[in-house]
Amino acid sequence: MNIEIRNNPITEIICDTLIISLFEEPNAITKTNDNHIDTLVREFLRDNPASGKYGEINMITILPFTSCKRILLLGLGKEADLTSDKIRHLSAIAIRSARKTHSKTVAAILYRTDTDKITPINIAKSMVEGTLLGNYQFLYYKTEQKDSKNIEKFTIINLNPSHQAQLEQAVVDATVIADSVNYARDLVNHPACYMTPSKLAASAIEMANQEKSIEVSVLNTQEMQQLGMGALLAVAQGSTEAPKLITLKYTGNKNSTDLIAYVGKGITFDSGGISLKPSNNMGEMKGDMAGAAAVLAAMQAIARLKPKTNLLAIIPCSENMPSGCALKPGDVIKSMSGYTIEIISTDAEGRLLLADAITYAKKLGATKIVDIATLTGACVVALGTITSGVITNNTAWCQQILSAAEQCGEKMWQLPAYDEYKEQIKSDIADLKNSGGRFAGAITAGLFIEKFTANTPWVHIDIAGTSDSASEKGYNVKGATGAPVRTLIQLAFNQDDL
């Protein structure tokens, strides 16, 4: 979809569907400065006064002598309740409604509020993000009707010529961000027979070669053996698919020694290994690499938007499969850090990959770390599918991640990390064990990972509940959500202000 913002009169904008927004308050409708259209809308609202309620959609078919075929009235709800994230959700609802009419070209008037809570620039940015995220479709494997309902062009109409240059830049930036989220969604939505560790590594190389400002390297099995990555390799040994460890580096500030590492879990299929998962819904475990996808997509956006910070991405990739060669419950393995690990459950494998990946990130000079993983069902039980769980060893660093998440509407909640929980992952025969049991499972999984940070400021984000949506809701369509790509991008830019 081509996105643009123009400040032409409405009569010069030709489109199939024109989106006009209105608040719930009386007379709080965005005017078009076109007498014919404004009159049609006023007459419609006289008979349909509830059209401004949040998420309300109404269509008006208009006469041929106007510049658009139909009007879509979009209810914004109460003006005081409007937020950037609500704008994203509403824009997604509107664009899907327009798509159902087989519209090829859609325009929307940039509305404004009477308060300073949300600037026109933020409104435009949220409109673009919501539109692109809400219009997302994964049609890679469809053999019929791929292009039947594709919207080709979306135009935001700025009837107030002020801030036009800033608005144009906001639209460009928002397009980059949304495209990167959709890139992550694509990676996750592919089946595991396609998105193997090797394919994920190839995707990373392809992206880095296109963006130029990203350095990329991929470790193979032999190289990981030489580095002593016994935890990662133990997970991989049950599969015929070779593991990979992807490294991406972006240098935005050569004068700084700070290096933030984004570490993404890349289990491209998780059967549970010998501790086999139930067959029901096992196919969803193709998405156990959503953390890896989020990191890869965030680096794509960062390469295009160029924040003034230094970033390192570490993506350990493997399958977790049962076989005669697979890791077994009761085994003891040695990680790259030197710590030994007793295997309680082979289905607690993601933390093993992250252990070696974080050790490797520190070896490459990481001064702060964020790991992103679909790590535990326990986090879903605790927080549901709305909120990602967060654990940290550094309150100030954690607050930066939580602030970035709040800025872009991705919900996160910090979980407690009391020392008493660490008792659950102590082993009788090794330095620690990879599962602390059912109780506080999201917390003990995070604290297992913390062991390998060596006191480097670190935050763990568990996206087990938020990486996938079971149904269409706002800008999250059914399937992969792309969480928390936007938070990772925002976090990189927030370093400029520190």
Buried (B, 14 or more C-beta within 10 A) or exposed (E): BEBBBBBEEBEEBEBBBBBBBBBBBEEBBBBBEBEBBBEBBEEBBEEEEEBBBBBBBBBBEBEEEBBBBBBBBBBBBEBEEBEBBBBBBBBBBBBBBBBEBEBBBBBBBBBBBEEEEBBBBBBBBBBBBBBBBBBBBBEEEEEEEEEEBBBEBBBBBBBEEEBEEEBBBBBBBBBBBBBBBBBBBBBBBBEBEEBBBBBBBBBBBEBBEEBEBBEBBBBEBEEBEEBBBBBBBBBBBBBEBBBBBBBBBBBBBEEEEBBBBBBBBBBBBBBBBBBEBEEEEBEEBBBBBBBBBBBBBBBBBBBBBEBEBBBBBBBBBBBBBBEEEBBEBEBBBBBBBEBBBBBBBBBBBBBBBBBBBBBBBBEEEBBBBBBBBBBBBBBBEBBEBEBBBBBBBBEEBBEBBBEBBBBBBBBBBBBEBEEEBBEBBEBEEBBBBBBBEEEBBBBBBBBBBBBBBEEBBBBBBBBBBBBBBEEBBBBBBEBBBBBBBBBBBBBBBBBEEE
